[in-house]
Amino acid sequence: MTDPVEFYFDFSSPYAYFAAHKIDDMVEGFGRTVDWKPMMLGAAMKVTSGLPLVKYPLKGDYCRADWDRLARFQELPWSMPENFPIATLAAARVFYWAWDQDHAKAKAFGWDCFTTFFGKGIDISSREQIGEIASRHGFSADDAIAATNDDVYKARVKDETEAAVEKGVFGSPFVIVDGEGFWGADRLWMVKRWLRAGGW
Amino acid sequence: MTDPVEFYFDFSSPYAYFAAHKIDDMVEGFGRTVDWKPMMLGAAMKVTSGLPLVKYPLKGDYCRADWDRLARFQELPWSMPENFPIATLAAARVFYWAWDQDHAKAKAFGWDCFTTFFGKGIDISSREQIGEIASRHGFSADDAIAATNDDVYKARVKDETEAAVEKGVFGSPFVIVDGEGFWGADRLWMVKRWLRAGGW
């Protein structure tokens, strides 16, 4: 089977940042491609009654420390954003708009959203910030800002989020390979095993 | 530092079953020992407002499928218990009672609790079942059953659970090495890295 591997995530998810850094290289080693699928994690969390990780006593503190050490392990820049979690509708809409033009450029834009937010600690919730990031990857900032208000991409993010929940996606990151779901940045070893064996 | 590595878990936790299978061998490879610390996960969950995994929509179904594939990966017997999750007070009290006599035998008893519950799908909430398991590891079934009602071990499980929550334990399994916490069966690679480097 050669359908693209689906990588579901919210741009406000630290564990998605850590997974996004690795997933394309890993999957491409098996001759497969990755479709990035930004979604609104908050909508999925309504289904599972989940809260943002940092809102939980104990678990919130653990996660903050865990992100810090994961960044050191993966040698990634890390600067915990002051405003967190944030609304990532603008980033997701512009991502799909960019994706419809050029997958590689869209991923470069998406990765830049992640590193701007988690690597530099800069809030990426505003359409202006998203426009500025888009402009670094061959897109017009004005066109990108317009896309954040485009009914097509408003609907796209909503539809992709609903489709994700229907497929069982309840967290970020969540990878689907040939219908099999893998939740969490810690499960890329399992994705790899699936890809190597073509199932089990 | 050579303090024992602490392995916190609830006997009703599938991910603890998967971690328990590996942790001693892994840690002993670094010349350290493991203290098994059964606790009442429900008490920790009150602090974090958590629910048993299978109670969550989507996540519950995902976890059931995940346990099945993890068992195949680790080549462990797996038989989802009909009654799940269960109260594991009897198992925890007898574990500490056994631990105070012989660490190795206590771990053998503890591992048998896990495999009886998750490998064979047999309910281990009754003190009679716990007595029977204890009798397979050099303990008197009657003495084990008596220990389930012993004020010393009632207090011990309560105290260990409270101490765990104070140390930040909010889930199962949870490993603490030299004060550093690692949550989840998926984080043994990180425990290993800590043990190898003596921190980071």
HADDOCK unambig.tbl for C-alpha pairs under 7 A between the chains (distance, minus, plus):
assign (segid A and resid 47 and name CA) (segid B and resid 57 and name CA) 6.69 0.50 0.50
assign (segid A and resid 48 and name CA) (segid B and resid 56 and name CA) 5.59 0.50 0.50
assign (segid A and resid 48 and name CA) (segid B and resid 57 and name CA) 5.23 0.50 0.50
assign (segid A and resid 48 and name CA) (segid B and resid 58 and name CA) 6.76 0.50 0.50
assign (segid A and resid 56 and name CA) (segid B and resid 48 and name CA) 5.60 0.50 0.50
assign (segid A and resid 57 and name CA) (segid B and resid 47 and name CA) 6.70 0.50 0.50
assign (segid A and resid 57 and name CA) (segid B and resid 48 and name CA) 5.24 0.50 0.50
assign (segid A and resid 58 and name CA) (segid B and resid 48 and name CA) 6.77 0.50 0.50
assign (segid A and resid 58 and name CA) (segid B and resid 168 and name CA) 5.58 0.50 0.50
assign (segid A and resid 58 and name CA) (segid B and resid 170 and name CA) 6.42 0.50 0.50
assign (segid A and resid 59 and name CA) (segid B and resid 170 and name CA) 6.46 0.50 0.50
assign (segid A and resid 168 and name CA) (segid B and resid 58 and name CA) 5.59 0.50 0.50
assign (segid A and resid 170 and name CA) (segid B and resid 58 and name CA) 6.43 0.50 0.50
assign (segid A and resid 170 and name CA) (segid B and resid 59 and name CA) 6.45 0.50 0.50
assign (segid A and resid 186 and name CA) (segid B and resid 186 and name CA) 6.34 0.50 0.50
